[in-house]
Amino acid sequence: MERFNLLVNNFESLNKELKIVSTQLKKESKEFYNTIVESFTDYVAVVQDGKFVFINSKGLNLLRCKSSADIIGKNILETIHTDYQNIVIDRLAKTSVLPIIPVHLKNVRFDRTFFDTESHLVPFIYNKKPATLIISRDITPDLEYNTALQFEERLRTDILNSFKEVIAFYSINHNIIWLNDAGKE
């Protein structure tokens, strides 16, 4: 009987140690993942039942929130331009059955300005409930750069088309790549 009591006591003390180690690992793991998410260069948010339950500091900066208290509990549609809300509604409703492909969204900041994102909406479990993880990359600078390039291209084309002389661009194989309007006539 003495050996049995010794085993029971050893088991109880090992069980207590295991619980302490388990609690510590969970805490360290949570801190580790929080550090990763906070240092992430993209906007990361968690949405449950259409409302924000988490957002990292990059998301707070992009939305121009003063703190997470400004956004936690708010409906995600409040941060999405009306022309793009149906995409979000559809994605949130069908996230688990749709392939995880990025979508272009126009977002509304708290100061009512806009920014564009390429966003991934991924289903997962957060605090033991279904949720959607949103990872968004700010593509506003890329879109502005592309718009500027298109404007410059149109300007160059207009200038070259204003000449009465024929202007042509040829490939290495001597095929015509482009002609101005005078050349087309």
N, C-alpha and C positions, 0 to 999 in steps of 0.2 A: 504494500500500500504506500509505503514511503517513496518508492521509486515512481509510482503513479503520480503522487502529489508533486514530486520534483519535476516530472514531465509536464504536468499541468501548469505549474508556475513558470517553467521555462517557455512553454508555449505562449502563455499570457504575456510574458515580458517580450518575447519575439514579436508577437502580434502588435504590441504597443510600439515597438521600434519600427516595425513595418509601416504602421499608420503615420508615424512621425516622418519617416523617409518619404513616403508617398505624398504627404502634404507638402513637404519641402520641394520635391520634384515638380509637383503641379505648380507651385508658386514660382519656381525658377523657370519652368517651361512657359508659363503665362508672361512673366517679365521678359523672357527671351523673345517671344513672338511679338509682344507689344513694342519692344525695341526695334525689331525688324520692320513692323508696320509703320511705326512713327518715322523711321529714317528712309522709308520708301519714297522714291521721287514722283510716284503717281498718286493720284487721289484714290483713297481706299475708304469705302463705307460699307456698312451692313444695314440692310433694310429688312424689317419684319412687318408683315401686315401693312405694307406700303409706307411705313414710317421709319425714319432714321433711328437706329439704336447705337450706332458707332460711326465715327468719322475721324480720320487721321488729320494731323496738322496741315498737310498739303491741301486736303479738301477744305479745311477751315479757311486757309489763305485764299484759295481759288474762289470760294463763295463769299469771301470778305466778311466772315463771321468774327466776332470778338472772342467768343469761346464756344466750346461744344454745347453749352447750355442754349445757345441761340438756335441750334439745329436739331438736337436730339428730341425726338417725339414729333417733329414736323413731318408732314406728308412729303414724300419725294417729289411729287408733281409740282410743289411750290418752287422747286429749283430747276424745273424743266420748262423751256419755251413751249407755248401752247401748240405750235406746229409739230412738236416732237413728242407730245405727251402720249399719243396713241401707241407709239413705238414702245415706250416704257410700260404702259399698261399691259400691252400684249406680251412683252418680255417677262414681266413679273408674273403674269398668269400662266405662262407656258415655259418658264425657265427650265423646268426639269425635263421637258420633252424636246426642246429645241437644241440644235447643236450650238456649242459655245463659240459664236463668231462675234467679232466686234461690230458695234453699231455707232453711227455718227449721231451725236446729240448736241443740241444747242442748250446751254445751261443759263439760268438766270441767277445773277449774284444778288446779295442782299441790298446792294446799292442800285439795283435794277439795270445794270449793264449785263452784257452777254459774253460768254466764252464757249468755244466749241471743244468737244471731247470725243475721243474714240474710246468707247466703253465696252467692257466685258461684264455681263451679268451672269453670275455663276451660282447655282443652287448649292446650299450646304446647311448644316445644322449648327445653330448658334444658341447657346444656353438651353440645349435640349429641345429647341423648336425650329421648324423650317425657316430658313432665311435666304436672302440673296446677297451675295458678296458682289460689290460693284468696284471694279478697278478701272479707273479712267485716266487717260493721258490727255493733257491739254494740247490740242492741235491748232489752237488759234494762231500762233506765230507761223505755222506751216501754211495755213490757209491764207493769211495776209501776204506771205511771201509769194505764194502761187498767184494770188490776185494781182500783185505788183508785176510779176513776170508777164502775165497775160496782158496787162495794160501796156507794158513796154513793147511787147510783141505786136500788139495792134498799132501802137504809135509808129514803130519801125515800118510795118507794112503800109500804113497810110503815107508815110514819107516816101517810101520807094514807089508806091503807086502814083504819087503826085508828079513824078518825072515823066516827060514826054518821050524820053529815050527808052529803049527796051533794056530792061535789066533782068538777067537770068542767072540762076544758080544751077551749076552742073555738079553731078556726082563724079567720082573718080573714073567711072566707066563712060563718061560723057553723056549721061542721061540728064534731061532737064528735071530738076527738083522743084524749082519755083520760078514763076514768071510774074513780072508786074503787070498791071492792067494794059500798059502800052504794048507789051509783048504778046498778050493774049489777043489783042485786036489785030 
